[in-house]
Amino acid sequence: EREHRPREAAERAPGWMRLVCLSSLCLLFLCPLGESDARRAPKIPRCPPTCSCTKDSAFCVDTKAIPKSFPPGIISLTMVNAAFTTIPEGAFSHLHLLQFLNSISEECSLCLRFIENNDIQALSKYTFRGLKSLTHLSLSNNNLQLLPRDLFKHLDILTDLDLRGNSFRCDCKIKWLVDWMEKTNTSVPAIYCASPFEFQGRRIHDLTPRDFNCISADFAVYETFPFHSVSVESYEFNEDQFVAFAQPDSGFCTLYIWDHVEMVFRRFHNITSRSAVYCKPVVINNTLYMVVAQLFGGSHIYKWEEDPQRFVKIQDIDTTRVRKPNFVETFQLDGEWYFVVADSSKAGSTSIYRWNSNGFYSHQSLHPWHRDTHVEFLDAGGKQHLILSSASQPPVVYQWNRSQRQFAFHSQITELADVQMVKHFWVRKVLYLCLTRFIGDSKILRWEGQRFVEIQTLPSRGSMAVYPFTVGLRQYLILGSDFSFSRVYLWDDLTQRFQPFQELNMRAPRAFSLVSVDNKDILLAASFKGNTLAYQHLVVDLSAK
């Protein structure tokens, strides 16, 4: 038994010990580790060359970056005269137990600071990722103007945060911090805005998220249609959303339908037209009609039939009245439907047609011999008007006479000539007009009880189309241009003027239309010399970046 017991002990001895027994004599040898034994022993990270480490702390001098490895168990990191200005993401992610980040500068060798006085200019969003044990953090007396959104999101037990001595820019990128300080239990000494001017010197604690206007927008190309067009009109029919394009080059009036699955417009139907300049839809008593105005071969009215699905021509428009149509407008008066065709020839006249249950019939001729380019219907103060733009004289206003059931000449808006188009819009129950010109500047006019008064001039050389529209609470205006970028303007309530918003690259736009469908706002642009385009209005929260 005695002889066997030493053997058992030898077998149980670890790899670096060898127990050799000869009879009753046992000797203990210390042996070098073998390869298999070495693999079993984990390699413990060493203290970085620029640091000295104890069991739970590290003290680093003149470090040029956050060291990438430390011994395990470090809860306090002190850096003296740190020589870096940015802290990248995950810089402390390997220090899972870290509770204190300290920094000491030569100027104040007895002051305890936390990443202070180090001229830190930028922090990554994930700088403090993994530091769930961090309780005290100071970023004071650096050169920080902003902080990445949700920088302190995962610091669940942070009790003290010092941000003093930085030059914070109080704009949308700091809004998240204002919101965070309202909700956190972390103690944060008072900090102040260095800019912009309107917030300069204000305590950030006194700001609220409502003080920041951070919702902006952008128009981005959403869909491209591979054809030229000179008009675009959107309409709803049988609970579907459609758009109609006049394509004189292709010889069609083309209809597209919105695909609710693919979220795009797809081709639906064509009406053959040798020289269409305008395709105007109108829905009367749940029946769809299409007025197709052509430069040659006369203009026509079509009716949609469901079985089989097709457009059938039901009426020709008198070519002795309408010789060179340029635009079509539809409207309702006293419960009856009308459409008016602006005639741009020297021998024709702008003409009004009225629906009488079987078709549209000639109702009135307006403004003969004046080469009209556009008609705008306007209902203001219970009175109905038509505003006619003309190549030969300033725009004029006709007013509806209810007793005679006719439009009568009312006034001339301005002395400006070369007005291609007049469009109206409302802002807070105030009526405005926009007059676009091809050679001169465009004008914004405001109605002041008795007359329109000019309030703004917009540069618009080469413009033949203007379109005011609203998305949500935002009032926009787009001015097309044949010579440069088309410009989108946004109405500013403070100045009561349009401010430049965005430039869009489109070739010779002739018409615009807004479609709102499936929570999307899409601006369609008919292009005479390039592809027809659809732009999506995207809402952008600047504070989320």
C-alpha positions as CSV (number, residue, x, y, z in Angstrom):
1,E,0.0,0.0,0.0
2,R,2.7,2.4,0.8
3,E,4.4,1.8,-2.5
4,H,1.1,2.6,-4.5
5,R,0.1,5.7,-2.6
6,P,3.1,7.8,-3.9
7,R,2.2,6.8,-7.5
8,E,-1.3,8.1,-7.0
9,A,0.1,11.3,-5.7
10,A,2.4,11.6,-8.7
11,E,-0.5,11.1,-11.1
12,R,-2.5,13.9,-9.4
13,A,0.4,16.4,-9.5
14,P,0.0,19.4,-11.8
15,G,1.9,19.6,-15.1
16,W,4.7,21.8,-13.8
17,M,5.4,19.4,-10.9
18,R,6.8,15.9,-11.1
19,L,6.9,13.5,-8.1
20,V,9.4,10.7,-8.6
21,C,9.4,7.9,-6.1
22,L,12.1,5.2,-5.7
23,S,10.9,2.6,-3.2
24,S,10.0,4.7,-0.1
25,L,12.0,7.8,-1.3
26,C,10.0,10.4,-3.1
27,L,11.6,13.5,-4.9
28,L,9.7,16.6,-6.1
29,F,11.0,18.2,-9.4
30,L,9.8,21.6,-10.9
31,C,9.6,21.1,-14.6
32,P,9.1,23.6,-17.5
33,L,5.6,23.8,-19.1
34,G,4.8,21.9,-22.1
35,E,3.0,23.3,-25.2
36,S,-0.4,21.8,-24.1
37,D,0.0,23.4,-20.6
38,A,0.9,26.8,-22.1
39,R,-2.3,26.8,-24.2
40,R,-4.3,26.3,-21.0
41,A,-2.9,29.4,-19.3
42,P,-4.6,32.7,-20.5
43,K,-2.4,35.6,-21.4
44,I,-3.0,38.5,-19.0
45,P,-2.8,42.0,-20.7
46,R,0.1,44.0,-19.5
47,C,0.1,47.6,-18.4
48,P,0.7,50.0,-21.4
49,P,4.3,51.4,-21.6
50,T,3.2,55.0,-20.9
51,C,1.2,53.9,-17.8
52,S,1.7,52.4,-14.4
53,C,-0.9,50.1,-13.0
54,T,-2.1,48.7,-9.7
55,K,-4.7,46.1,-9.0
56,D,-7.6,48.5,-9.8
57,S,-6.2,51.7,-11.3
58,A,-4.0,52.9,-14.1
59,F,-1.9,56.1,-14.3
60,C,-0.8,57.3,-17.8
61,V,1.5,60.2,-18.8
62,D,1.7,61.9,-22.2
63,T,-0.4,59.4,-23.9
64,K,-1.1,60.1,-27.6
65,A,-4.3,57.9,-27.7
66,I,-6.4,55.8,-25.3
67,P,-4.4,52.6,-24.7
68,K,-6.0,49.6,-26.3
69,S,-5.3,47.1,-23.4
70,F,-5.1,47.2,-19.7
71,P,-4.9,44.6,-17.0
72,P,-8.3,43.3,-15.8
73,G,-10.1,45.0,-12.9
74,I,-9.3,48.6,-13.7
75,I,-11.9,50.9,-12.2
76,S,-10.0,54.2,-12.4
77,L,-8.0,55.6,-15.3
78,T,-6.0,58.7,-14.9
79,M,-4.3,60.5,-17.8
80,V,-1.7,63.2,-17.3
81,N,-1.2,65.7,-20.1
82,A,-3.1,63.6,-22.7
83,A,-1.9,64.5,-26.2
84,F,-5.0,63.9,-28.2
85,T,-8.0,66.0,-29.4
86,T,-10.6,63.4,-30.4
87,I,-11.9,60.3,-28.7
88,P,-13.0,57.6,-31.2
89,E,-15.9,55.2,-30.7
90,G,-15.4,52.3,-28.4
91,A,-12.2,53.9,-26.9
92,F,-13.1,52.6,-23.4
93,S,-15.2,49.5,-24.4
94,H,-12.5,47.2,-23.1
95,L,-12.6,48.7,-19.6
96,H,-15.9,47.1,-18.5
97,L,-15.5,48.0,-14.8
98,L,-14.3,51.6,-15.3
99,Q,-16.0,54.0,-12.9
100,F,-13.7,57.0,-12.9
101,L,-12.0,58.8,-15.9
102,N,-9.4,61.2,-14.5
103,S,-7.0,63.7,-16.1
104,I,-4.3,65.8,-14.5
105,S,-2.6,68.7,-16.3
106,E,0.7,70.2,-15.4
107,E,-1.0,73.6,-14.8
108,C,-2.9,72.0,-11.9
109,S,-1.0,69.1,-10.6
110,L,-3.2,68.7,-7.5
111,C,-6.5,69.1,-9.3
112,L,-8.5,65.9,-10.0
113,R,-10.2,66.2,-13.4
114,F,-12.0,63.9,-15.8
115,I,-11.0,64.3,-19.4
116,E,-10.6,68.0,-18.6
117,N,-8.3,70.7,-20.1
118,N,-7.3,68.4,-22.9
119,D,-8.7,70.5,-25.9
120,I,-11.0,67.6,-26.8
121,Q,-12.9,68.8,-30.0
122,A,-14.9,65.8,-30.9
123,L,-16.4,62.7,-29.4
124,S,-17.7,59.6,-31.1
125,K,-21.3,58.6,-30.4
126,Y,-20.0,55.3,-28.9
127,T,-17.0,56.8,-26.9
128,F,-18.4,55.5,-23.6
129,R,-20.0,52.3,-24.9
130,G,-19.7,49.5,-22.4
131,L,-19.0,51.7,-19.3
132,K,-22.1,50.8,-17.4
133,S,-20.3,51.2,-14.1
134,L,-19.3,54.8,-14.8
135,T,-20.6,57.2,-12.1
136,H,-18.6,60.4,-12.5
137,L,-17.7,62.0,-15.9
138,S,-16.3,65.4,-16.7
139,L,-15.8,66.8,-20.1
140,S,-15.2,70.4,-18.8
141,N,-12.8,73.0,-20.2
142,N,-12.4,71.4,-23.6
143,N,-13.2,72.7,-27.0
144,L,-16.6,70.9,-27.6
145,Q,-19.3,72.7,-29.6
146,L,-21.6,69.7,-29.8
147,L,-22.1,66.3,-28.4
148,P,-23.2,63.2,-30.5
149,R,-26.8,62.2,-30.0
150,D,-27.4,59.7,-27.1
151,L,-23.8,60.0,-26.0
152,F,-24.8,59.1,-22.4
153,K,-27.6,56.7,-23.3
154,H,-26.1,53.6,-21.7
155,L,-24.5,55.3,-18.6
156,D,-27.3,54.0,-16.4
157,I,-25.8,54.9,-13.0
158,L,-24.0,58.1,-14.0
159,T,-24.5,60.5,-11.0
160,D,-22.3,63.5,-11.9
161,L,-21.6,65.1,-15.3
162,D,-19.6,68.2,-15.8
163,L,-19.8,70.0,-19.2
164,R,-18.7,73.5,-18.1
165,G,-16.1,75.5,-20.0
166,N,-17.1,74.4,-23.5
167,S,-18.3,76.5,-26.4
168,F,-21.6,74.8,-27.1
169,R,-23.5,75.7,-30.3
170,C,-27.2,75.6,-29.3
171,D,-28.8,74.4,-32.6
172,C,-30.7,71.3,-33.6
173,K,-27.7,69.0,-32.8
174,I,-27.9,69.9,-29.2
175,K,-31.7,69.5,-28.9
176,W,-31.3,65.9,-27.7
177,L,-29.1,67.1,-24.8
178,V,-31.8,69.6,-23.7
179,D,-34.3,66.8,-23.7
180,W,-32.0,64.5,-21.9
181,M,-31.3,67.0,-19.1
182,E,-35.0,67.5,-18.6
183,K,-35.5,63.8,-17.9
184,T,-32.2,62.6,-16.2
185,N,-31.4,62.3,-12.5
186,T,-27.7,63.0,-13.2
187,S,-26.3,66.1,-11.6
188,V,-25.2,68.6,-14.3
189,P,-23.8,72.0,-13.3
190,A,-25.0,75.0,-15.3
191,I,-23.7,75.3,-18.9
192,Y,-24.3,78.1,-21.4
193,C,-24.7,78.6,-25.1
194,A,-21.8,80.2,-27.0
195,S,-23.8,80.5,-30.3
196,P,-25.9,81.1,-32.4
197,F,-26.6,84.8,-31.6
198,E,-30.2,84.3,-30.6
199,F,-29.2,81.8,-27.8
200,Q,-25.8,83.3,-26.9
201,G,-25.3,83.4,-23.1
202,R,-28.5,81.5,-22.3
203,R,-28.4,78.6,-19.9
204,I,-28.9,75.3,-21.7
205,H,-31.0,74.2,-18.6
206,D,-33.5,77.0,-19.4
207,L,-34.1,75.8,-23.0
208,T,-36.8,73.4,-24.0
209,P,-37.1,71.2,-27.1
210,R,-39.8,73.5,-28.4
211,D,-37.2,76.3,-28.7
212,F,-35.7,74.5,-31.7
213,N,-37.2,74.3,-35.1
214,C,-35.5,71.2,-36.4
215,I,-38.0,69.8,-38.9
216,S,-36.8,70.4,-42.4
217,A,-37.5,68.8,-45.7
218,D,-36.0,67.7,-49.0
219,F,-37.3,67.0,-52.5
220,A,-35.6,63.9,-53.8
221,V,-36.2,62.2,-57.2
222,Y,-38.6,59.3,-56.6
223,E,-39.5,58.2,-60.2
224,T,-38.4,59.0,-63.7
225,F,-40.7,58.8,-66.7
226,P,-38.8,58.3,-70.0
227,F,-40.6,60.9,-72.1
228,H,-41.1,64.6,-72.7
229,S,-44.3,66.2,-71.6
230,V,-45.9,69.7,-71.5
231,S,-48.7,69.2,-69.0
232,V,-49.4,67.1,-65.9
233,E,-52.7,66.8,-64.0
234,S,-53.5,64.5,-61.1
235,Y,-57.0,63.3,-60.2
236,E,-58.9,60.6,-58.3
237,F,-61.4,58.3,-59.9
238,N,-63.0,55.1,-58.5
239,E,-60.8,55.4,-55.4
240,D,-57.6,55.3,-57.4
241,Q,-55.0,58.0,-58.0
242,F,-54.2,58.9,-61.6
243,V,-52.0,61.4,-63.4
244,A,-52.4,62.5,-67.0
245,F,-49.4,63.7,-69.2
246,A,-49.6,65.5,-72.5
247,Q,-46.9,64.2,-74.8
248,P,-46.8,66.0,-78.1
249,D,-43.6,64.2,-79.2
250,S,-45.0,60.8,-78.6
251,G,-48.5,61.6,-79.9
252,F,-50.3,60.5,-76.7
253,C,-52.3,61.8,-73.8
254,T,-50.9,59.2,-71.3
255,L,-52.5,58.1,-68.1
256,Y,-50.6,56.5,-65.2
257,I,-52.2,54.9,-62.1
258,W,-50.6,54.7,-58.6
259,D,-49.7,51.1,-57.6
260,H,-50.3,50.8,-53.9
261,V,-48.2,47.6,-53.7
262,E,-45.1,48.7,-55.6
263,M,-45.5,52.3,-54.5
264,V,-44.9,53.7,-58.0
265,F,-46.9,55.0,-60.9
266,R,-47.5,52.6,-63.8
267,R,-48.8,53.1,-67.2
268,F,-52.6,52.7,-67.4
269,H,-54.0,54.0,-70.8
270,N,-53.2,56.1,-73.8
271,I,-55.3,58.5,-75.8
272,T,-53.9,59.0,-79.3
273,S,-53.3,62.7,-79.9
274,R,-51.1,64.0,-82.7
275,S,-50.2,67.2,-80.9
276,A,-51.6,67.3,-77.4
277,V,-50.6,70.4,-75.3
278,Y,-53.0,69.8,-72.4
279,C,-54.9,66.8,-71.1
280,K,-57.4,67.9,-68.5
281,P,-59.5,65.4,-66.5
282,V,-62.8,66.3,-64.9
283,V,-65.1,63.9,-63.0
284,I,-68.8,64.8,-63.2
285,N,-71.5,62.6,-61.6
286,N,-69.0,59.7,-61.2
287,T,-68.1,59.8,-64.9
288,L,-64.6,60.7,-66.1
289,Y,-64.2,63.0,-69.0
290,M,-60.9,64.1,-70.6
291,V,-60.5,67.4,-72.5
292,V,-57.6,66.9,-74.9
293,A,-56.3,70.2,-76.3
294,Q,-54.3,69.9,-79.5
295,L,-52.3,72.4,-81.6
296,F,-53.3,70.7,-84.9
297,G,-56.3,68.6,-85.9
298,G,-58.7,70.2,-83.4
299,S,-59.4,69.6,-79.7
300,H,-61.7,66.9,-78.4
301,I,-63.6,65.6,-75.3
302,Y,-63.4,61.9,-74.4
303,K,-65.5,59.8,-72.0
304,W,-64.2,56.8,-70.0
305,E,-66.1,53.6,-70.4
306,E,-65.6,50.6,-68.1
307,D,-66.7,47.8,-70.3
308,P,-64.5,47.5,-72.2
309,Q,-62.1,49.9,-70.5
310,R,-61.5,52.7,-73.0
311,F,-61.9,56.4,-73.8
312,V,-64.5,57.2,-76.4
313,K,-64.6,60.6,-78.2
314,I,-67.9,62.3,-77.6
315,Q,-67.3,65.8,-78.8
316,D,-65.2,68.1,-80.9
317,I,-64.3,71.6,-79.8
318,D,-65.1,74.4,-82.3
319,T,-61.9,75.2,-84.1
320,T,-63.2,78.6,-85.2
321,R,-63.1,79.7,-81.6
322,V,-60.1,77.7,-80.3
323,R,-57.3,77.8,-82.8
324,K,-54.2,77.4,-80.7
325,P,-55.0,76.1,-77.2
326,N,-52.3,76.6,-74.5
327,F,-54.0,75.7,-71.2
328,V,-57.3,74.2,-69.9
329,E,-58.9,75.1,-66.5
330,T,-62.1,73.5,-65.0
331,F,-64.3,74.9,-62.3
332,Q,-67.8,74.9,-60.8
333,L,-70.2,77.8,-60.6
334,D,-73.6,77.7,-59.0
335,G,-73.6,74.0,-59.1
336,E,-72.6,73.7,-62.8
337,W,-69.4,72.5,-64.4
338,Y,-67.4,74.7,-66.8
339,F,-64.0,74.5,-68.5
340,V,-62.1,77.3,-70.2
341,V,-59.4,77.0,-72.9
342,A,-56.8,79.7,-73.1
343,D,-56.1,80.4,-76.8
344,S,-52.7,81.8,-77.8
345,S,-53.3,82.5,-81.5
346,K,-53.8,85.9,-83.0
347,A,-57.1,85.0,-84.5
348,G,-58.7,82.9,-81.7
349,S,-60.2,83.8,-78.4
350,T,-60.2,82.2,-74.9
351,S,-63.5,80.3,-74.7
352,I,-65.7,79.0,-71.9
353,Y,-67.7,75.8,-72.2
354,R,-70.6,74.6,-69.9
355,W,-71.7,71.1,-69.1
356,N,-75.5,70.5,-69.7
357,S,-75.8,66.7,-68.9
358,N,-75.1,65.6,-72.5
359,G,-71.9,67.4,-73.2
360,F,-70.0,70.7,-73.0
361,Y,-71.4,73.5,-75.1
362,S,-70.0,76.9,-75.9
363,H,-70.9,79.4,-73.2
364,Q,-68.8,82.6,-73.7
365,S,-65.8,84.0,-75.6
366,L,-63.3,86.1,-73.6
367,H,-60.4,88.3,-74.5
368,P,-60.2,87.9,-78.3
369,W,-57.0,88.6,-80.2
370,H,-54.7,88.8,-77.1
371,R,-52.8,85.5,-77.4
372,D,-53.6,84.2,-73.9
373,T,-51.2,81.7,-72.3
374,H,-53.0,80.8,-69.0
375,V,-56.2,81.0,-67.1
376,E,-56.6,80.9,-63.3
377,F,-60.0,80.4,-61.5
378,L,-60.2,82.3,-58.2
379,D,-63.0,82.3,-55.7
380,A,-62.4,85.2,-53.2
381,G,-64.9,86.7,-50.8
382,G,-67.8,84.9,-52.4
383,K,-67.0,86.4,-55.8
384,Q,-65.6,84.2,-58.7
385,H,-62.9,85.5,-61.0
386,L,-60.9,84.4,-64.0
387,I,-57.3,85.8,-64.3
388,L,-56.0,85.7,-67.9
389,S,-52.3,85.9,-68.6
390,S,-51.4,87.1,-72.1
391,A,-48.3,87.5,-74.3
392,S,-49.6,90.8,-75.6
393,Q,-50.7,92.7,-72.5
394,P,-50.6,92.7,-68.7
395,P,-52.8,90.1,-66.9
396,V,-56.5,91.0,-66.6
397,V,-59.3,89.9,-64.2
398,Y,-62.9,88.9,-65.3
399,Q,-65.6,88.7,-62.6
400,W,-68.6,86.5,-62.6
401,N,-72.0,88.3,-63.0
402,R,-74.5,85.9,-61.4
403,S,-77.6,87.7,-62.9
404,Q,-76.2,87.6,-66.5
405,R,-74.4,84.3,-65.9
406,Q,-71.4,85.8,-67.7
407,F,-67.9,86.9,-66.9
408,A,-67.3,90.6,-67.3
409,F,-64.1,92.6,-67.5
410,H,-63.2,93.8,-64.0
411,S,-59.6,95.1,-63.8
412,Q,-56.0,94.9,-64.8
413,I,-53.7,93.5,-62.1
414,T,-50.5,95.3,-62.9
415,E,-48.6,97.1,-65.7
416,L,-46.2,94.2,-66.1
417,A,-46.0,92.6,-69.5
418,D,-44.7,89.2,-70.5
419,V,-46.5,87.4,-67.7
420,Q,-46.7,83.7,-68.7
421,M,-48.8,82.5,-65.8
422,V,-50.7,83.8,-62.7
423,K,-51.3,81.4,-59.8
424,H,-53.0,82.2,-56.5
425,F,-52.5,80.8,-52.9
426,W,-53.7,81.5,-49.4
427,V,-51.6,81.9,-46.2
428,R,-53.6,82.4,-43.0
429,K,-56.7,83.6,-44.9
430,V,-54.7,86.2,-46.8
431,L,-54.8,86.0,-50.6
432,Y,-51.6,86.2,-52.7
433,L,-50.8,86.0,-56.4
434,C,-47.6,84.9,-58.1
435,L,-46.9,86.3,-61.6
436,T,-44.1,84.4,-63.4
437,R,-42.3,86.0,-66.4
438,F,-39.9,84.5,-69.0
439,I,-37.7,87.6,-69.4
440,G,-38.2,89.7,-66.2
441,D,-38.4,88.8,-62.5
442,S,-41.5,87.1,-61.1
443,K,-43.6,89.0,-58.5
444,I,-45.6,88.1,-55.4
445,L,-48.7,90.3,-54.8
446,R,-50.9,90.5,-51.7
447,W,-54.6,91.4,-51.7
448,E,-55.2,94.4,-49.5
449,G,-59.0,95.0,-49.7
450,Q,-59.2,97.0,-52.8
451,R,-56.2,96.0,-54.9
452,F,-53.2,93.8,-55.2
453,V,-49.9,95.2,-53.8
454,E,-46.4,93.9,-54.8
455,I,-44.5,92.6,-51.8
456,Q,-41.7,90.5,-53.2
457,T,-39.6,90.0,-56.4
458,L,-38.2,86.6,-57.3
459,P,-35.5,86.1,-60.0
460,S,-37.0,83.9,-62.6
461,R,-35.4,84.4,-66.0
462,G,-36.6,81.7,-68.4
463,S,-39.6,80.8,-66.3
464,M,-42.8,79.6,-68.0
465,A,-44.4,77.7,-65.1
466,V,-45.0,78.5,-61.4
467,Y,-46.8,76.3,-58.9
468,P,-47.7,77.2,-55.3
469,F,-48.6,74.1,-53.1
470,T,-48.7,73.0,-49.5
471,V,-47.4,70.0,-47.7
472,G,-48.7,69.8,-44.1
473,L,-48.3,73.3,-42.7
474,R,-45.5,74.2,-45.1
475,Q,-46.3,76.6,-48.0
476,Y,-44.0,76.1,-51.0
477,L,-43.6,77.8,-54.4
478,I,-41.7,76.3,-57.3
479,L,-40.5,78.5,-60.3
480,G,-39.5,76.5,-63.3
481,S,-36.6,77.7,-65.5
482,D,-35.5,77.0,-69.1
483,F,-32.0,78.4,-68.5
484,S,-30.9,77.2,-65.0
485,F,-32.1,75.2,-62.0
486,S,-35.7,75.4,-61.0
487,R,-36.1,76.9,-57.6
488,V,-38.3,75.9,-54.7
489,Y,-39.2,78.5,-52.1
490,L,-40.6,78.1,-48.6
491,W,-42.9,80.7,-47.0
492,D,-41.5,82.3,-43.9
493,D,-44.3,83.4,-41.5
494,L,-42.0,85.8,-39.7
495,T,-41.1,87.9,-42.7
496,Q,-44.2,87.0,-44.7
497,R,-42.0,86.4,-47.7
498,F,-40.7,83.4,-49.6
499,Q,-37.2,82.2,-48.8
500,P,-35.0,80.1,-51.1
501,F,-35.3,76.5,-50.1
502,Q,-33.9,74.1,-52.8
503,E,-32.8,73.9,-56.4
504,L,-34.0,71.1,-58.7
505,N,-32.4,70.0,-61.9
506,M,-35.1,69.6,-64.5
507,R,-35.1,70.6,-68.2
508,A,-37.6,73.2,-69.4
509,P,-40.5,72.4,-67.0
510,R,-43.9,73.3,-68.2
511,A,-46.3,72.2,-65.5
512,F,-46.3,70.8,-61.9
513,S,-48.8,68.8,-59.9
514,L,-48.8,67.5,-56.3
515,V,-50.1,64.0,-55.4
516,S,-50.5,62.9,-51.8
517,V,-51.0,59.1,-51.5
518,D,-50.0,56.3,-49.1
519,N,-48.4,58.8,-46.7
520,K,-46.2,60.1,-49.6
521,D,-46.2,63.6,-51.0
522,I,-45.0,63.5,-54.6
523,L,-44.4,66.5,-56.8
524,L,-44.7,65.7,-60.6
525,A,-42.8,67.9,-63.1
526,A,-43.6,67.9,-66.8
527,S,-40.4,68.5,-68.8
528,F,-40.4,69.7,-72.4
529,K,-36.8,68.8,-73.1
530,G,-35.9,66.1,-70.7
531,N,-37.4,63.2,-68.7
532,T,-40.6,63.9,-66.8
533,L,-39.8,63.5,-63.1
534,A,-41.5,62.8,-59.8
535,Y,-40.0,64.2,-56.6
536,Q,-40.8,62.9,-53.1
537,H,-41.1,65.4,-50.3
538,L,-39.1,64.0,-47.4
539,V,-39.4,65.3,-43.9
540,V,-36.0,65.5,-42.2
541,D,-35.5,65.9,-38.4
542,L,-32.2,67.7,-38.1
543,S,-31.9,66.9,-34.4
544,A,-31.8,63.2,-35.2
545,K,-28.5,63.4,-37.1
